[in-house]
Amino acid sequence: MTESIHREKLTFLNQQGQQLAALLESPETKPIAYALFTHCFTCSKDIAAASRVSCALAARGVAVVRFDFTGLGNSEGDFANTNFSSNVADLICAVDHMRDTLKALAILIGHSLGGAAVLSAAGHIPEVRAVVTIGAPAEPEHISHLFEANIDEIEEKGHAVVNLSGRAFTISKQFLDDIATQDLSERIRTMQKALLIFHAPADDIVQIDSARRIFEAARHPKSFISLDSADHLLSRKQDSQYVANTIAAWAGRYIPVAEIADKDTARPKLKSGEVLVRETDGKFGQDVFTDSHHVLADEPTRNGGRDTGPDPYEFLLAALGTCVNMTVRMYANHKKLPLEKVSVKLSHSRIHAEDCEHCETKDGKIDRIESELVL
């Protein structure tokens, strides 16, 4: 079953007091983990790769916050005054906001230069257990080749307007000076996080050698996955989906669900035979607990629910069906009958009482349950 996705706009302040725009995408049920996604150079949180990866992760139960760096997208500030160091500072501010409001953060995901930013910051964020990079440069200075033709002008005038993917951006000398002083290798070596590296061999923006250098600098546990024919921006939907599915499966090794559960969703202590039914955050959603099991109940979307689990009548049919099957099996075993399999299909409907031949009342409607037993 595919999760419904809840979207919530967020804002937080950077170190200069400017407002940065963010978006939280989460499953309607309790997330199994929280992740922070940082976008590529001169991109925004709404670029297709960021949106698709975040949505696909939310559909797999991982809540994702993605935000616009200062001066980009819907965030305040002037891009010309930013640099790699300010990007890292923005990331830390996003982490602080998640820590204060969501009380949880387990995964950092960075695309392109955003990947370099998460590698730089990860070692300073104790609650992060896993780091993912997608097409990330081993050193921030690598991106200077994108405006190589303008470097002399930037050095001479202090800034230049450059064209990047059809859009004009002002690149300042302080930006060049900042990326020239960054050394990620030691930060990667000492970050003490599980690392997953995605990179496409044919990436023409950040060459595959960057992935090798990141991998060699990192300590275990570390993994590399080739994105085959994907491009740098993960333009094809199937590439974004593949990345998201892989992240969700891989991160499960490092993010135990028990560690990210709030107290109010922790498993209650029940005796054998006791059942606790408790509301979730959804309109009709319910957590159903026994002493050793946990399932979800809900209403279907056509009734205003989120379809995160069977509805009450489906649970009733399931209870009756399992009781029938178990009784038939016990009888067959007791009588030593050669019964291979037993199954029962049940359905529920509401009918007019007057249509019921043997009912005591002929007023209103009554519930009818039909069963089909197959031996």
CORPEJO-V744097 format. One record per residue. N is the residue number from 1. RES is the residue in one letter. PHI is phi in whole degrees, -180 to 180 (none if undefined). PSI is psi in whole degrees, 0 to 359 (NA if undefined). Layout:
<<N & RES & PHI & PSI> <N & RES & PHI & PSI>>
This chain:
<<1 & M & none & 134> <2 & T & -85 & 133> <3 & E & -70 & 143> <4 & S & -73 & 153> <5 & I & -117 & 130> <6 & H & -101 & 132> <7 & R & -117 & 136> <8 & E & -139 & 125> <9 & K & -75 & 137> <10 & L & -126 & 158> <11 & T & -140 & 151> <12 & F & -152 & 168> <13 & L & -101 & 142> <14 & N & -84 & 185> <15 & Q & -67 & 341> <16 & Q & -94 & 5> <17 & G & 82 & 11> <18 & Q & -87 & 148> <19 & Q & -85 & 126> <20 & L & -107 & 141> <21 & A & -93 & 140> <22 & A & -143 & 166> <23 & L & -139 & 130> <24 & L & -103 & 123> <25 & E & -117 & 123> <26 & S & -140 & 155> <27 & P & -69 & 158> <28 & E & -71 & 335> <29 & T & -88 & 175> <30 & K & -61 & 125> <31 & P & -61 & 145> <32 & I & -82 & 343> <33 & A & -168 & 163> <34 & Y & -116 & 138> <35 & A & -128 & 155> <36 & L & -118 & 126> <37 & F & -109 & 127> <38 & T & -112 & 133> <39 & H & -85 & 175> <40 & C & -79 & 172> <41 & F & -60 & 127> <42 & T & 62 & 13> <43 & C & -90 & 202> <44 & S & -150 & 173> <45 & K & -64 & 341> <46 & D & -96 & 5> <47 & I & -61 & 150> <48 & A & -54 & 316> <49 & A & -61 & 314> <50 & A & -64 & 316> <51 & S & -65 & 313> <52 & R & -68 & 317> <53 & V & -64 & 316> <54 & S & -64 & 315> <55 & C & -64 & 318> <56 & A & -66 & 323> <57 & L & -67 & 318> <58 & A & -61 & 323> <59 & A & -66 & 338> <60 & R & -95 & 7> <61 & G & 98 & 3> <62 & V & -102 & 119> <63 & A & -78 & 137> <64 & V & -128 & 131> <65 & V & -104 & 127> <66 & R & -126 & 145> <67 & F & -140 & 163> <68 & D & -93 & 127> <69 & F & -61 & 160> <70 & T & -51 & 131> <71 & G & 81 & 5> <72 & L & -126 & 156> <73 & G & 57 & 233> <74 & N & -101 & 12> <75 & S & -87 & 152> <76 & E & -76 & 169> <77 & G & 105 & 169> <78 & D & -109 & 119> <79 & F & -56 & 325> <80 & A & -62 & 338> <81 & N & -96 & 4> <82 & T & -100 & 168> <83 & N & -158 & 186> <84 & F & -62 & 318> <85 & S & -62 & 321> <86 & S & -70 & 328> <87 & N & -61 & 315> <88 & V & -63 & 320> <89 & A & -64 & 320> <90 & D & -61 & 318> <91 & L & -60 & 315> <92 & I & -62 & 321> <93 & C & -64 & 322> <94 & A & -64 & 318> <95 & V & -61 & 315> <96 & D & -59 & 319> <97 & H & -65 & 316> <98 & M & -64 & 321> <99 & R & -62 & 321> <100 & D & -77 & 326> <101 & T & -104 & 322> <102 & L & -100 & 342> <103 & K & 63 & 17> <104 & A & -159 & 140> <105 & L & -160 & 124> <106 & A & -124 & 333> <107 & I & -129 & 133> <108 & L & -108 & 131> <109 & I & -126 & 128> <110 & G & -131 & 134> <111 & H & -106 & 127> <112 & S & 59 & 236> <113 & L & -64 & 332> <114 & G & -62 & 329> <115 & G & -67 & 320> <116 & A & -63 & 323> <117 & A & -64 & 318> <118 & V & -70 & 327> <119 & L & -65 & 323> <120 & S & -70 & 323> <121 & A & -93 & 337> <122 & A & -55 & 319> <123 & G & -65 & 344> <124 & H & -99 & 6> <125 & I & -120 & 94> <126 & P & -62 & 327> <127 & E & -77 & 345> <128 & V & -71 & 130> <129 & R & -107 & 336> <130 & A & -142 & 143> <131 & V & -126 & 135> <132 & V & -127 & 131> <133 & T & -118 & 144> <134 & I & -127 & 110> <135 & G & 58 & 39> <136 & A & -88 & 144> <137 & P & -77 & 148> <138 & A & -72 & 334> <139 & E & -138 & 138> <140 & P & -57 & 329> <141 & E & -62 & 342> <142 & H & -56 & 327> <143 & I & -73 & 351> <144 & S & -63 & 341> <145 & H & -67 & 341> <146 & L & -68 & 335> <147 & F & -130 & 37> <148 & E & -57 & 323> <149 & A & -68 & 345> <150 & N & -106 & 0> <151 & I & -63 & 318> <152 & D & -60 & 318> <153 & E & -65 & 320> <154 & I & -63 & 316> <155 & E & -64 & 322> <156 & E & -78 & 314> <157 & K & -97 & 347> <158 & G & 92 & 350> <159 & H & -170 & 165> <160 & A & -158 & 149> <161 & V & -90 & 121> <162 & V & -118 & 154> <163 & N & -101 & 119> <164 & L & -126 & 113> <165 & S & 55 & 39> <166 & G & 83 & 6> <167 & R & -124 & 147> <168 & A & -93 & 131> <169 & F & -134 & 143> <170 & T & -92 & 118> <171 & I & -105 & 126> <172 & S & -103 & 163> <173 & K & -63 & 324> <174 & Q & -63 & 331> <175 & F & -65 & 313> <176 & L & -61 & 316> <177 & D & -62 & 322> <178 & D & -69 & 312> <179 & I & -69 & 335> <180 & A & -71 & 340> <181 & T & -98 & 359> <182 & Q & -85 & 135> <183 & D & -132 & 103> <184 & L & -85 & 341> <185 & S & -57 & 316> <186 & E & -70 & 323> <187 & R & -66 & 322> <188 & I & -66 & 317> <189 & R & -64 & 327> <190 & T & -106 & 7> <191 & M & -74 & 338> <192 & Q & 58 & 48> <193 & K & -132 & 151> <194 & A & -65 & 139> <195 & L & -128 & 132> <196 & L & -123 & 123> <197 & I & -112 & 121> <198 & F & -106 & 135> <199 & H & -159 & 141> <200 & A & -94 & 130> <201 & P & -58 & 329> <202 & A & -97 & 15> <203 & D & -58 & 119> <204 & D & -98 & 3> <205 & I & -100 & 310> <206 & V & -123 & 112> <207 & Q & -67 & 155> <208 & I & -60 & 337> <209 & D & -60 & 332> <210 & S & -61 & 320> <211 & A & -62 & 319> <212 & R & -61 & 315> <213 & R & -66 & 320> <214 & I & -64 & 315> <215 & F & -62 & 316> <216 & E & -69 & 329> <217 & A & -75 & 332> <218 & A & -81 & 154> <219 & R & -97 & 161> <220 & H & -71 & 151> <221 & P & -80 & 132> <222 & K & -146 & 147> <223 & S & -142 & 149> <224 & F & -125 & 135> <225 & I & -128 & 124> <226 & S & -79 & 136> <227 & L & -95 & 17> <228 & D & 50 & 247> <229 & S & -93 & 11> <230 & A & -66 & 154> <231 & D & -96 & 178> <232 & H & -63 & 324> <233 & L & -92 & 7> <234 & L & 50 & 51> <235 & S & -65 & 330> <236 & R & -83 & 135> <237 & K & -60 & 323> <238 & Q & -65 & 331> <239 & D & -70 & 317> <240 & S & -63 & 319> <241 & Q & -63 & 318> <242 & Y & -62 & 315> <243 & V & -60 & 313> <244 & A & -64 & 315> <245 & N & -62 & 321> <246 & T & -68 & 318> <247 & I & -59 & 313> <248 & A & -61 & 318> <249 & A & -71 & 316> <250 & W & -66 & 316> <251 & A & -65 & 336> <252 & G & -59 & 336> <253 & R & -71 & 337> <254 & Y & -116 & 352> <255 & I & -122 & 81> <256 & P & -60 & 133> <257 & V & -58 & 323> <258 & A & -61 & 332> <259 & E & -76 & 339> <260 & I & -109 & 3> <261 & A & -79 & 137> <262 & D & -73 & 163> <263 & K & -60 & 323> <264 & D & -75 & 352> <265 & T & -116 & 6> <266 & A & -68 & 154> <267 & R & -65 & 127> <268 & P & -75 & 158> <269 & K & -90 & 115> <270 & L & -126 & 152> <271 & K & -85 & 159> <272 & S & -58 & 130> <273 & G & 97 & 347> <274 & E & -91 & 146> <275 & V & -131 & 132> <276 & L & -116 & 127> <277 & V & -114 & 124> <278 & R & -136 & 140> <279 & E & -64 & 144> <280 & T & -99 & 196> <281 & D & -78 & 348> <282 & G & -77 & 171> <283 & K & -63 & 315> <284 & F & -120 & 354> <285 & G & -59 & 143> <286 & Q & -137 & 139> <287 & D & -89 & 130> <288 & V & -117 & 117> <289 & F & -116 & 141> <290 & T & -115 & 189> <291 & D & -67 & 339> <292 & S & -137 & 6> <293 & H & -137 & 158> <294 & H & -143 & 125> <295 & V & -134 & 166> <296 & L & -109 & 146> <297 & A & -125 & 150> <298 & D & -164 & 177> <299 & E & -102 & 152> <300 & P & -67 & 163> <301 & T & -61 & 329> <302 & R & -66 & 341> <303 & N & -104 & 11> <304 & G & 94 & 2> <305 & G & -89 & 190> <306 & R & -115 & 2> <307 & D & 58 & 39> <308 & T & -85 & 354> <309 & G & -170 & 175> <310 & P & -60 & 153> <311 & D & -86 & 172> <312 & P & -57 & 319> <313 & Y & -67 & 326> <314 & E & -67 & 323> <315 & F & -64 & 320> <316 & L & -62 & 314> <317 & L & -62 & 320> <318 & A & -63 & 318> <319 & A & -64 & 315> <320 & L & -64 & 318> <321 & G & -64 & 315> <322 & T & -65 & 323> <323 & C & -64 & 316> <324 & V & -60 & 309> <325 & N & -61 & 316> <326 & M & -65 & 321> <327 & T & -65 & 315> <328 & V & -61 & 318> <329 & R & -64 & 315> <330 & M & -62 & 320> <331 & Y & -65 & 315> <332 & A & -62 & 318> <333 & N & -65 & 319> <334 & H & -64 & 321> <335 & K & -89 & 2> <336 & K & 55 & 44> <337 & L & -85 & 142> <338 & P & -79 & 62> <339 & L & -91 & 116> <340 & E & -80 & 307> <341 & K & -143 & 151> <342 & V & -134 & 136> <343 & S & -145 & 154> <344 & V & -140 & 133> <345 & K & -109 & 128> <346 & L & -121 & 153> <347 & S & -142 & 153> <348 & H & -123 & 141> <349 & S & -150 & 165> <350 & R & -113 & 127> <351 & I & -127 & 161> <352 & H & -69 & 135> <353 & A & -58 & 328> <354 & E & -67 & 343> <355 & D & -86 & 357> <356 & C & -97 & 116> <357 & E & -66 & 323> <358 & H & -109 & 13> <359 & C & -80 & 149> <360 & E & -72 & 328> <361 & T & -113 & 153> <362 & K & -117 & 12> <363 & D & -104 & 145> <364 & G & 70 & 205> <365 & K & -118 & 156> <366 & I & -131 & 161> <367 & D & -86 & 138> <368 & R & -126 & 128> <369 & I & -115 & 124> <370 & E & -111 & 143> <371 & S & -133 & 147> <372 & E & -128 & 108> <373 & L & -94 & 130> <374 & V & -119 & 122> <375 & L & -113 & NA>>
